[in-house]
Every structure is written in C-alpha cells, then in structure tokens.
Amino acid sequence: MEEQNRVLPMKYFHSLQEKLLKFNPQTNENYLCTGEITDIISTVIPILEKEPTLLELSPPVNIVGDVHGCFNEMIELLKKTLIPNAPYLFLGDYIDRGKFGIEVMCLLYLFKIQFPNQFFLLRGNHESFSVSSRMGIASFHQQCVHRYSEIISLHFFNSFNYLPIACLVDHSMLCLHAGISPDLKSIDQLKKIHRPIEIPERGLLFDILWSDPFIPQTKNTDNKINVDYNGFIPNTNRQCSYFFGQRALDTFLQQNQLKYLCRGHQVADGFQLSMNNKCITIFSCPGYGTNNRAGMLVIDKGFKCQFVYSK
C-alpha cells in the first residue's frame, strides 16, 4: 500500500519527458521502461479524476485535433503556436492508426502531471478498448502488447475512462471530440456524466464521440430531404450514431447561448468550417491517407481565431 501511495518527485517526470523528447522513430527502441509508464499512468489518473467532466477555459487557448499516434508531427505542430504560454486543449483520438501512440500518450500525460493547468485532454472515440482492439496491427492495443505487455495496454485504457468529455471556452464555444446528439439538450447534461466511465454502445456519450455534421455535397430542392437532413439522421458513413444538420446545430447553440461547436473526428486539411462557420473541425494528424496538413486553432484573449499548420 505504501508503494502505491508514494509521491514521485517532479524532477523524475521531467527526466522522463526529456528522454521522450529525444525519441527517434527510426529506431526500434522503447525509450521508457514498463515501470516508468506505470508511474506515469498511476500519477496522472488522480489529476484527471479531480477535473470536471465539462471543463471551462478562458482564452487564450490552443486547440489540437486528432493526433493518431503521430509523435514527432505533434511536437512540431505544438511549436507552431502563436501564443506559447496559452493552455493547450486536445480534442481526443491520440492513439491508433499511427505507430507511436504510446509515446504520444506518455508525453501528454507527462505534460499533464507537470503542468496540470496548461494541458487539457478530452476523450475521443478511439480511447476505448472496444474500438482499438478492432483496429488490427495498427491498433494502440497491439502496440502495447507487442512492445510491452497486455497489462500496460489495460493500464492505459483504464486511464482513458477518467478523461474529461468536453470543454466550454469563453462560455461561447463548446469543444468535444465529435458532435451533438439528439439526446443532448443542455450542456448541463455533460456535467452529470460521472467518471470513470466506459464508452457505451449508444446514447448521449456515444454520440458526442461519434457523430458528424451533415454537409450536403450538392444542393437538393426536395423539401422533405432538406427537412430531414437539418435534424438528425443515421450516420451511414460510420454505420453508427448520427449526422446532425444545420437546424439541429442552430437549435442546440441557441438553447445553450453558444456561438460555435469545435470538434475533431474527421479528416481535414488542418481544419474545415461548415454550417455557416458555426461548426469548426480541427484535424492534427498530417498525411492521413491524403496530403492533408496538421492544423491547430489558436484563440487569443479577444477571441480572435487563427489557424496554424504543420506538414
């Protein structure tokens, strides 16, 4: 019991951070040992647990979208900020697809341990064992098992159950991983989601980690179709959750006295504006099956928004 409750010095975590920042993806070395990763996870969980499910931040703030295991690319993107002293808010999907999800998670957890009021980590749909375990050889779960052990994988996925779900920026922008849900009427509902929590197979929490905005590719004069697509319809692209339409988003924002929805979840060339610029999609994983750049949204103290890019 004494071993579990021991308090490790910050200089220890700083040394692990320095070790990770020297990481070379060309080598096959594990820069951290099993015990060091366990120390990181066991230390970050109580910090995450103390945070509310719905975070609240005031600008300035740097907002980062999906990273998907792109370690060096993530570091290069963070260096691009126009306001380096501003907090960083990550919108989830740190793992899977890319090869270095372990390094991404360890570095972000180390930042959270050392600078808990500067780094904020939201949960994405991939921070779930049921999702990652179906990703095959590109999965974070398999990376953990092959490079470390099944136990390390389980430790990471347990820690994801403590991640906050959403963040309110300047009382006007709601940030979360994916989108809104037909079950979400008030942001107060987000505050009532108790953690730790596994992602369910349906319902409000599932939708805000899986839904997408419906963006018509062509104009359609069929009034019935337009009405349907302005609300919520099944998300046929993902075979789960919903598309939300313009009217659904407008209604939600108006009812909650918000101006914008900021989310990740979809591939974009850094960012995409939709729904009369009220829906902002940020994607921070470059070369994701396309020539897309990584993007980051930088909001200054006066709420002026600027997008920065990194290849």
C-alpha positions as CSV (number, residue, x, y, z in Angstrom):
1,M,0.0,0.0,0.0
2,E,2.8,2.4,0.8
3,E,4.3,1.7,-2.6
4,Q,1.0,2.6,-4.4
5,N,0.7,5.9,-2.4
6,R,4.2,7.1,-2.9
7,V,4.7,10.6,-4.3
8,L,7.3,10.8,-7.1
9,P,9.3,14.0,-7.5
10,M,8.6,16.3,-10.4
11,K,12.2,16.1,-11.5
12,Y,11.7,12.4,-12.1
13,F,8.8,13.1,-14.5
14,H,10.9,15.9,-16.1
15,S,13.7,13.4,-16.8
16,L,11.1,11.1,-18.5
17,Q,9.9,14.0,-20.6
18,E,13.4,14.9,-21.7
19,K,14.0,11.2,-22.5
20,L,10.9,11.1,-24.7
21,L,11.7,14.3,-26.5
22,K,14.9,12.6,-27.8
23,F,12.7,9.8,-29.2
24,N,13.9,8.7,-32.7
25,P,11.1,6.9,-34.6
26,Q,13.8,5.4,-36.9
27,T,15.0,3.2,-34.1
28,N,13.0,0.2,-32.6
29,E,13.9,1.2,-29.0
30,N,11.5,1.6,-26.2
31,Y,12.6,4.9,-24.6
32,L,10.6,4.2,-21.4
33,C,10.5,1.0,-19.4
34,T,7.4,-0.7,-18.1
35,G,7.9,0.7,-14.6
36,E,8.2,4.3,-15.9
37,I,5.0,4.0,-17.9
38,T,3.2,2.6,-14.9
39,D,4.4,5.5,-12.8
40,I,3.1,8.0,-15.4
41,I,-0.3,6.4,-15.6
42,S,-0.8,6.0,-11.9
43,T,0.2,9.6,-11.3
44,V,-2.0,11.2,-13.9
45,I,-5.2,9.4,-13.0
46,P,-5.8,11.3,-9.8
47,I,-5.2,14.6,-11.6
48,L,-7.7,13.7,-14.3
49,E,-10.2,12.4,-11.7
50,K,-10.3,15.8,-9.9
51,E,-11.2,17.6,-13.1
52,P,-14.9,18.1,-14.0
53,T,-16.4,16.2,-16.9
54,L,-17.1,19.6,-18.6
55,L,-14.0,21.7,-18.4
56,E,-14.2,25.5,-18.6
57,L,-11.4,27.6,-20.1
58,S,-10.9,31.3,-20.9
59,P,-8.9,32.4,-23.9
60,P,-6.2,32.5,-24.9
61,V,-6.1,28.8,-25.8
62,N,-4.5,26.4,-28.4
63,I,-6.9,23.7,-29.6
64,V,-5.5,20.5,-31.1
65,G,-7.5,17.9,-33.0
66,D,-6.8,14.2,-33.7
67,V,-3.2,13.1,-33.4
68,H,-3.5,9.4,-34.0
69,G,0.0,8.3,-32.9
70,C,2.0,10.9,-34.9
71,F,4.5,11.7,-32.2
72,N,7.1,13.9,-33.9
73,E,4.4,15.6,-36.0
74,M,2.5,16.5,-32.8
75,I,5.6,18.1,-31.3
76,E,6.3,20.1,-34.5
77,L,2.7,21.3,-34.5
78,L,2.8,22.5,-30.9
79,K,5.9,24.6,-31.7
80,K,3.8,26.5,-34.3
81,T,1.6,28.2,-31.7
82,L,1.3,31.9,-31.9
83,I,0.7,32.0,-28.1
84,P,3.1,29.6,-26.5
85,N,2.1,30.4,-22.9
86,A,-1.6,29.7,-23.6
87,P,-3.1,26.4,-22.4
88,Y,-3.4,23.5,-24.8
89,L,-6.7,21.7,-25.3
90,F,-6.7,18.4,-27.1
91,L,-9.9,17.0,-28.6
92,G,-9.1,13.3,-28.3
93,D,-8.0,10.4,-30.6
94,Y,-4.4,10.4,-29.5
95,I,-4.0,6.7,-30.5
96,D,-4.5,4.1,-33.2
97,R,-3.5,4.4,-36.9
98,G,-0.1,5.9,-36.3
99,K,2.8,3.9,-34.8
100,F,3.7,5.9,-31.8
101,G,0.5,6.2,-29.7
102,I,2.5,5.1,-26.6
103,E,4.9,7.9,-26.9
104,V,2.1,10.4,-27.6
105,M,0.1,9.3,-24.5
106,C,3.2,9.2,-22.3
107,L,4.3,12.7,-23.3
108,L,0.8,14.3,-23.0
109,Y,0.4,12.6,-19.6
110,L,3.8,13.9,-18.5
111,F,2.8,17.4,-19.6
112,K,-0.5,17.0,-17.6
113,I,1.4,15.9,-14.5
114,Q,3.9,18.8,-14.6
115,F,1.6,21.5,-16.0
116,P,-2.0,20.5,-15.0
117,N,-3.4,24.0,-15.7
118,Q,-1.7,24.2,-19.1
119,F,-2.6,20.9,-20.7
120,F,-6.2,19.6,-21.0
121,L,-7.0,16.3,-22.6
122,L,-10.5,15.3,-23.8
123,R,-11.6,11.8,-24.7
124,G,-12.1,10.6,-28.3
125,N,-13.9,7.6,-29.6
126,H,-10.6,5.7,-30.1
127,E,-9.8,6.0,-26.4
128,S,-11.8,2.8,-25.9
129,F,-10.6,-0.8,-25.7
130,S,-13.6,-2.0,-27.8
131,V,-12.6,0.3,-30.7
132,S,-8.8,0.0,-30.5
133,S,-8.9,-3.8,-30.2
134,R,-10.7,-4.0,-33.6
135,M,-8.1,-1.9,-35.4
136,G,-5.8,-4.9,-36.1
137,I,-2.0,-4.4,-36.3
138,A,-2.4,-0.6,-36.5
139,S,-4.1,-0.5,-33.1
140,F,-2.7,1.0,-30.0
141,H,-3.7,-2.1,-28.1
142,Q,-1.4,-4.2,-30.3
143,Q,1.4,-1.7,-30.0
144,C,1.2,-2.0,-26.2
145,V,1.0,-5.8,-26.3
146,H,3.9,-6.2,-28.8
147,R,6.2,-3.6,-27.3
148,Y,5.3,-4.0,-23.6
149,S,2.5,-6.2,-22.3
150,E,-1.2,-6.8,-22.1
151,I,-1.1,-5.2,-18.6
152,I,0.3,-1.9,-19.9
153,S,-2.5,-1.8,-22.5
154,L,-5.1,-2.4,-19.8
155,H,-3.5,0.4,-17.6
156,F,-3.7,2.9,-20.5
157,F,-7.4,2.0,-21.3
158,N,-8.3,2.3,-17.7
159,S,-6.8,5.8,-17.6
160,F,-8.9,6.8,-20.6
161,N,-12.0,6.2,-18.5
162,Y,-11.0,9.3,-16.4
163,L,-10.6,11.7,-19.3
164,P,-13.0,14.7,-19.4
165,I,-15.6,14.7,-22.2
166,A,-16.0,18.3,-23.2
167,C,-14.8,21.9,-22.7
168,L,-16.5,25.2,-22.7
169,V,-14.3,28.0,-24.0
170,D,-15.2,31.6,-23.2
171,H,-18.8,30.5,-22.4
172,S,-19.4,30.6,-26.2
173,M,-17.6,27.6,-27.8
174,L,-18.3,24.0,-26.9
175,C,-15.4,21.7,-27.7
176,L,-15.7,18.0,-27.8
177,H,-14.5,15.1,-30.0
178,A,-17.3,14.5,-32.5
179,G,-20.6,16.3,-32.3
180,I,-24.0,16.7,-30.8
181,S,-26.6,14.1,-30.0
182,P,-30.4,14.1,-30.3
183,D,-30.3,13.3,-26.5
184,L,-28.2,16.4,-25.8
185,K,-30.4,19.3,-25.0
186,S,-28.4,21.2,-22.4
187,I,-24.7,21.4,-21.7
188,D,-25.6,20.7,-18.0
189,Q,-26.2,17.1,-19.1
190,L,-22.4,16.9,-19.8
191,K,-21.6,17.9,-16.2
192,K,-23.7,15.0,-14.9
193,I,-21.7,12.3,-16.7
194,H,-19.8,10.5,-13.9
195,R,-16.3,9.2,-14.5
196,P,-14.6,6.8,-14.6
197,I,-16.8,5.5,-17.4
198,E,-16.6,3.1,-20.3
199,I,-18.0,4.4,-23.6
200,P,-21.4,2.8,-24.1
201,E,-22.7,1.4,-27.4
202,R,-25.4,4.0,-27.8
203,G,-26.8,7.2,-26.2
204,L,-25.5,10.7,-25.4
205,L,-21.9,9.9,-24.6
206,F,-21.6,7.6,-27.6
207,D,-23.0,10.2,-29.9
208,I,-20.8,13.1,-28.8
209,L,-17.7,10.9,-29.5
210,W,-19.0,9.5,-32.9
211,S,-21.5,11.9,-34.6
212,D,-20.7,14.1,-37.7
213,P,-22.1,17.2,-39.2
214,F,-24.1,16.6,-42.4
215,I,-22.5,18.7,-45.2
216,P,-24.5,18.4,-48.5
217,Q,-22.3,17.8,-51.5
218,T,-24.9,19.1,-53.9
219,K,-28.0,21.3,-53.5
220,N,-31.2,19.4,-53.2
221,T,-34.5,21.1,-53.8
222,D,-36.5,18.2,-52.3
223,N,-38.1,19.9,-49.2
224,K,-38.6,16.7,-47.4
225,I,-34.9,15.7,-47.7
226,N,-33.8,19.2,-46.6
227,V,-36.0,19.0,-43.5
228,D,-34.7,15.5,-42.6
229,Y,-31.1,16.5,-43.1
230,N,-31.5,19.6,-41.0
231,G,-32.2,17.4,-38.0
232,F,-30.6,14.1,-37.1
233,I,-30.3,11.1,-39.4
234,P,-28.4,7.8,-39.1
235,N,-24.7,8.2,-39.9
236,T,-24.3,5.8,-42.9
237,N,-20.6,6.6,-43.2
238,R,-19.7,5.2,-39.9
239,Q,-22.7,2.8,-39.6
240,C,-23.4,4.2,-36.1
241,S,-24.6,7.3,-34.3
242,Y,-25.9,10.3,-36.3
243,F,-25.4,13.1,-38.8
244,F,-26.6,16.3,-37.3
245,G,-27.9,19.0,-39.6
246,Q,-27.8,22.8,-39.7
247,R,-31.1,23.3,-37.9
248,A,-30.1,20.8,-35.2
249,L,-26.9,22.6,-34.5
250,D,-28.5,26.1,-34.6
251,T,-31.2,24.9,-32.1
252,F,-28.6,23.4,-29.7
253,L,-26.4,26.5,-29.9
254,Q,-29.3,28.9,-29.4
255,Q,-30.8,26.9,-26.4
256,N,-27.4,26.9,-24.7
257,Q,-26.4,30.5,-25.6
258,L,-23.4,29.3,-27.6
259,K,-21.9,30.5,-30.8
260,Y,-19.7,27.7,-32.0
261,L,-19.1,23.9,-31.9
262,C,-15.4,22.9,-32.1
263,R,-14.6,19.3,-32.8
264,G,-12.2,16.8,-34.4
265,H,-13.1,13.3,-35.6
266,Q,-13.0,13.9,-39.3
267,V,-10.1,14.2,-41.8
268,A,-9.5,17.7,-42.9
269,D,-6.6,19.8,-44.3
270,G,-5.9,21.1,-40.9
271,F,-9.4,22.5,-40.4
272,Q,-12.8,22.8,-42.0
273,L,-15.6,25.3,-41.4
274,S,-19.2,24.3,-42.0
275,M,-22.7,25.2,-41.1
276,N,-22.3,28.9,-41.6
277,N,-18.9,28.8,-39.8
278,K,-20.6,27.6,-36.6
279,C,-19.0,24.2,-36.8
280,I,-15.2,24.0,-36.7
281,T,-13.4,20.8,-37.4
282,I,-9.7,20.5,-36.4
283,F,-7.5,17.7,-37.6
284,S,-3.9,17.5,-36.4
285,C,-2.6,14.3,-38.0
286,P,-0.8,15.0,-41.3
287,G,-0.8,12.7,-44.3
288,Y,-3.8,10.7,-43.0
289,G,-4.4,8.8,-46.3
290,T,-4.2,12.1,-48.1
291,N,-1.8,15.1,-48.4
292,N,-3.6,16.9,-45.6
293,R,-1.7,19.1,-43.2
294,A,-2.0,19.1,-39.4
295,G,-3.9,22.1,-38.0
296,M,-4.2,23.8,-34.7
297,L,-6.7,26.6,-33.7
298,V,-5.2,29.4,-31.7
299,I,-7.7,31.7,-29.9
300,D,-6.3,34.9,-28.4
301,K,-7.5,36.8,-25.4
302,G,-10.0,38.8,-27.5
303,F,-11.3,35.6,-29.1
304,K,-9.7,36.2,-32.4
305,C,-9.3,32.8,-34.1
306,Q,-6.3,31.9,-36.2
307,F,-5.4,28.5,-37.8
308,V,-1.8,27.3,-37.9
309,Y,-0.5,24.4,-40.0
310,S,2.3,21.9,-40.0
311,K,3.2,19.3,-42.6
